[in-house]
Amino acid sequence: MRRLPLPRHAGRVPVFVVVCAVVFVALYAAVVLLYAQGGKSDAGTGIDNRKPGLHVMLTPREIDAAGGRIRLDLTIDAGDTALISSDGATVVTPFRLELSGAETRSLVFDKGQALAPVTVWMRTSGAIESWPFDRHAARSLLVAVADPSGAEPSPVAVDLGFAEHHIPGWAITLADDGVRGLSVADGVEFHQYSIEAHRASATIAFAVVLLALMVIMPVLGLIVAIMALRGRRRVEVGFFTWNAGMLFATPMLRNFLPGQPPIGSWVDYLVVLWVIAGLILALLISVVAWYRWGEPQPVIAGQDDPLSE
């Protein structure tokens, strides 16, 4: 018996499958590693306990990217000052803490007051429409004054640090800008600090992979539709349900993006809109192919043709 020749493209299929498998495994490993790295708590930036003055620690708790705010817990510890009791629980000498950029700018601690964490909202600048590459920054001037209501308020040295924290999907940094100056109001020295929040690497990788998968959908739909239109593949009714299923799944995938970027972000203009357009075009080409190559409904003997009436 004579052996039939192999198809011309038979040797290319295994190579294509191997390449796809390698790309899939590489992407999977990269996303898993980035997720494992981003799942760890940030150790923060501590303060040297040997430094004099007040030690102010901030613990990030929440990021409101749409509202342009960061919620932090502010706790105060003393260096070698006489402002706070030896056990660090109560205030001995009243003092005022000025934190510009916060919604509650001035924090007053009265004598005998228990030191408990204070919730502070910092205003940030940033465009969430740039998701997932958006950055939200806040700059703050820090000033501390002892006995603010007295006849001669005295400045207090103050340092700012980040406590250990973890906000899923975000990375937050605190930096001393090295800017020093005197407050115009009372001549007290201030320090300027910068807080910046950006998306974690795992969030960016997840978003890029999901957007790439969305782009692949209309490409596959157009390939099948064009092949059917050219007569290289038989027209099947399943083409329509397949394209329609991908079309209706696109908004769901859009809402599944981590961080839920607002409607009108760049992903909507550059990716989602054209994914929908490509799927509708594939559906239209499938209809034209069905009209061109589809066979009419056979007429059964003895039954009238409804189209002839």
C-alpha positions, 0 to 999 in steps of 0.5 A, a space after each residue: 500500500 502506498 503511504 500518503 504524503 504528509 501535509 505541507 505544514 505538518 512539521 511546523 505544528 510541533 514547533 509552534 506548540 513548543 514555542 507557545 508552551 515555553 512562552 506560557 511557562 515563562 509568563 506563568 513563572 514571572 507572574 508567580 515570582 512577582 506575586 510572591 515578592 509583592 506579598 511580603 510586608 515592607 520593612 519600612 524606614 526606621 529612625 535611629 533611636 539615638 537621634 534627639 527629638 520626636 520620632 514620628 512613624 507613619 504606617 500606610 493603611 489604605 490608598 484611595 487612588 480615585 480620590 487622590 488620598 492615602 490613609 496612614 496611622 501616625 504614632 509618636 515616640 520620644 528620643 531624648 526629649 522631655 515631652 513624653 513620659 518614660 513609658 511612652 504612654 502619655 504627654 508630659 509637655 504639650 506640643 504641636 505637630 504640623 504636617 502639611 499636605 494632610 487634611 488635618 494639618 495641625 495635631 495638638 497633644 495636651 499634657 496628660 493625653 494618652 498617646 494613641 495612633 492618629 489616623 491621617 489622610 494625605 492628599 496626593 497628586 497623580 492620574 489614575 487614568 494612567 493605570 497601571 503605571 500611575 504614581 501618586 505622590 505627596 510632599 509634606 513639611 514636618 514641624 514640631 513645637 513644644 508648649 505652643 500656647 505658652 509665652 515662648 514656644 520652643 522648636 523640637 527636632 523631629 524625624 519621620 519614618 515608615 513602619 512595617 506595612 503591607 497594602 496589596 497591589 501597592 508599593 509605597 516609599 518615603 524619602 527625605 528630600 533634604 530640604 530644610 528651612 524656617 517656618 515663616 509663622 514662628 521661625 521653627 525649622 521644618 523638614 520636607 519629605 516625599 511619599 510616593 505610591 505606585 502599583 506593585 510589579 505583580 499588579 502590572 504583570 497581571 494587567 499586561 498579561 490580561 490585556 494581551 489575552 484580550 488582544 488575542 481574541 479578535 486576532 483569532 476571530 479575524 483569522 477564522 472569519 477571513 479563512 472562511 470568507 476565502 473559502 479555505 474553511 467551511 462556514 459553521 454556525 458555531 462561528 457566530 456563537 464563538 464570536 458573540 461569546 468573546 464579544 460579551 466576555 470583553 466587558 467582563 474582562 475589562 472589569 476584572 482588571 486589578 485596581 479597576 481603572 476608571 472608564 475613560 482610561 488609556 486602556 479603553 481607548 487603546 485596547 478595549 475599544 479596538 478589541 470590541 471593534 475587531 470582534 464585531 468585524 470578525 462577526 460581520 465577516 463571518 456573516 458575509 462568508 455564510 451568505 457567500 458560501 452557505 447552502 440554501 435550505 433544501 426544499 422537501 418534496 411535497 412542501 411549498 417553498 416559503 420564499 416562492 410565495 
